[in-house]
């Protein structure tokens, strides 16, 4: 079963000092999608595993572990959380300062996935990760080592035409690559809100939870 994030943006009213909903979350969610790597970074959710608990790589070090629902959350967010009741989990929040100060570019993580013979051939040629799957199975699926796959590619080994070959590959990427859409779109959107409201980066935050 898939896991999704539910997110709201809040801004602190300068006169009342009360957090209020800022109606932009739906647009920001388009940049987030079902990105388990990002979920891992935000709240240790689906960290190192994908659908059906397949291994996707080493665990990320999250910005923080779930902090719970803010005690001063907006009424809109509290009502949103109440609608999901026990179906919502891993509640947390971050202000813009915390998101901007996190080391998205310097931290790296190892990822793992299976590539078909065709995809692996292109990967060895270019060094670029284009396509892969977290897990693969089936009657005519055969998992082989990288060395065995390379021998097939170099025609040093004759493949069985009845089989489809896959090999497990490990590679390293920065946290930024794993969450580029969030860093490139969501954080700048929050910065724009901060500018429009003439408030500090500590007075703009995202509040969120997950369901699966």
C-alpha positions in Angstrom: 0.0 0.0 0.0 1.3 3.5 -0.9 2.1 6.3 1.5 1.2 9.9 0.9 2.0 13.2 2.6 -0.6 15.7 3.7 0.8 19.2 4.1 -0.3 22.7 5.1 1.6 26.0 5.1 1.2 28.3 8.1 2.2 31.9 8.6 2.3 33.6 12.0 0.1 36.7 12.2 2.3 39.6 13.4 -0.5 41.2 15.4 -2.1 38.2 17.1 1.0 36.0 17.1 -1.3 33.2 16.1 -0.4 30.7 13.3 -2.8 30.8 10.4 -3.2 28.6 7.3 -1.8 30.0 4.1 -3.7 28.6 1.1 -0.9 27.3 -1.1 -0.4 23.7 0.0 -2.2 22.0 -2.9 0.2 23.7 -5.4 3.2 22.7 -3.3 2.1 19.0 -3.1 2.3 18.9 -6.9 6.1 19.3 -6.5 6.3 16.6 -3.8 4.2 13.7 -5.0 4.9 10.2 -3.5 8.6 10.7 -3.0 9.7 8.2 -0.4 13.2 9.6 -0.3 11.9 13.0 0.6 9.5 11.4 3.2 12.6 9.7 4.7 14.4 13.1 4.9 11.5 14.9 6.4 10.3 12.4 9.0 12.1 9.0 8.7 9.0 7.6 6.8 9.6 4.7 4.5 13.3 5.1 5.1 15.4 2.7 3.1 12.3 0.7 1.9 9.9 1.0 -0.9 6.6 -0.7 -1.8 6.2 -4.1 -0.2 9.3 -3.3 2.0 11.8 -3.8 -0.9 15.3 -2.5 -0.1 15.9 0.8 -1.8 19.2 1.7 -0.2 20.8 2.9 3.0 18.7 5.0 5.4 18.7 8.8 5.2 19.5 10.9 8.3 16.3 12.9 8.6 16.1 16.6 9.3 14.4 15.4 12.5 12.2 12.6 13.7 8.5 13.2 13.9 7.9 16.1 16.3 4.1 15.6 16.6 1.4 18.2 16.0 2.5 21.8 17.0 0.8 22.9 20.2 0.1 26.3 18.5 -1.1 24.8 15.2 -3.8 26.7 13.2 -7.4 25.7 13.7 -7.5 24.8 10.0 -4.7 22.3 10.5 -6.1 20.9 13.6 -9.4 20.2 11.8 -7.5 18.7 8.9 -5.7 16.3 11.3 -8.9 15.4 13.1 -10.5 14.4 9.8 -7.8 11.8 9.3 -7.8 10.6 12.9 -5.8 7.4 13.4 -5.1 7.1 9.7 -2.7 10.0 9.9 0.8 9.3 11.4 4.3 10.7 11.7 3.1 14.3 12.4 5.8 16.9 12.2 6.6 20.5 11.2 9.6 22.7 10.1 10.0 26.4 9.7 11.7 27.9 6.7 15.0 28.5 8.6 15.3 24.8 9.3 14.6 23.8 5.7 17.1 26.3 4.4 19.9 25.4 6.8 19.6 21.6 6.2 22.6 20.3 4.3 20.8 19.1 1.1 23.9 19.2 -1.1 26.7 18.0 1.2 25.1 14.9 2.5 25.0 11.8 0.3 23.3 8.4 0.5 23.6 5.0 -1.2 20.8 3.8 -3.2 20.1 0.3 -4.7 17.8 -1.0 -7.4 17.5 -3.5 -10.2 18.3 -2.8 -13.8 17.4 -4.8 -16.9 20.1 -5.8 -19.4 19.2 -2.9 -21.7 19.1 -0.3 -18.9 22.3 -1.6 -17.3 24.1 -1.4 -20.6 23.1 2.3 -21.0 24.1 2.9 -17.4 27.6 1.5 -17.9 27.9 3.6 -21.1 26.8 6.9 -19.6 27.1 6.5 -15.9 23.7 8.1 -15.5 20.8 6.6 -13.5 17.8 6.7 -15.8 15.6 3.8 -14.8 15.5 1.1 -12.2 13.1 -0.9 -10.1 13.1 -1.5 -6.4 12.3 -5.2 -6.7 11.6 -7.6 -9.6 10.2 -11.1 -9.7 8.5 -13.5 -12.1 8.7 -16.9 -13.8 11.2 -15.8 -16.5 13.0 -13.2 -14.4 16.6 -14.1 -13.5 18.7 -12.0 -11.1 22.4 -12.1 -11.8 25.6 -10.3 -10.5 27.0 -7.2 -12.1 29.9 -9.3 -13.4 27.6 -11.8 -15.0 25.6 -9.1 -16.6 28.7 -7.5 -18.0 29.9 -10.8 -19.5 26.5 -11.1 -21.2 26.8 -7.5 -22.6 30.3 -8.2 -23.8 29.1 -11.4 -25.4 31.4 -13.5 -23.2 28.4 -15.4 -22.0 25.4 -16.6 -24.0 22.0 -15.5 -22.4 19.0 -17.7 -22.3 16.5 -16.1 -24.6 13.7 -17.4 -22.5 14.9 -15.3 -19.5 14.9 -11.6 -18.7 18.0 -10.6 -16.8 18.3 -8.1 -14.0 21.2 -7.0 -11.8 21.2 -5.1 -8.6 23.1 -1.8 -8.7 24.3 0.5 -5.9 25.1 4.2 -6.5 25.5 7.3 -4.4 23.6 10.6 -4.7 23.3 13.8 -2.7 20.2 14.4 -0.7 19.5 17.2 -3.1 19.2 14.8 -6.1 16.7 12.7 -4.0 14.6 15.7 -3.2 15.3 18.2 -6.0 11.7 19.2 -6.7 11.2 20.0 -3.1 14.4 22.1 -2.8 13.9 23.9 -6.1 10.2 24.6 -5.8 8.8 24.3 -2.3 11.5 26.1 -0.4 11.6 29.1 -2.9 7.7 29.2 -2.6 8.0 29.5 1.2 10.7 32.2 0.7 8.2 34.2 -1.5 5.5 33.9 1.2 8.0 35.2 3.8 8.8 38.2 1.5 5.1 38.9 0.8 4.2 38.9 4.4 7.3 40.7 5.5 7.9 38.1 8.2 11.0 36.2 9.3 11.8 32.8 8.0 10.9 31.5 11.4 7.4 32.7 11.0 6.7 30.5 7.9 6.4 26.8 8.3 5.1 23.6 6.9 3.0 21.2 9.0 2.4 17.8 7.7 1.7 14.1 8.3 1.4 10.9 6.4 -1.1 8.1 5.7 -0.8 4.6 4.3 
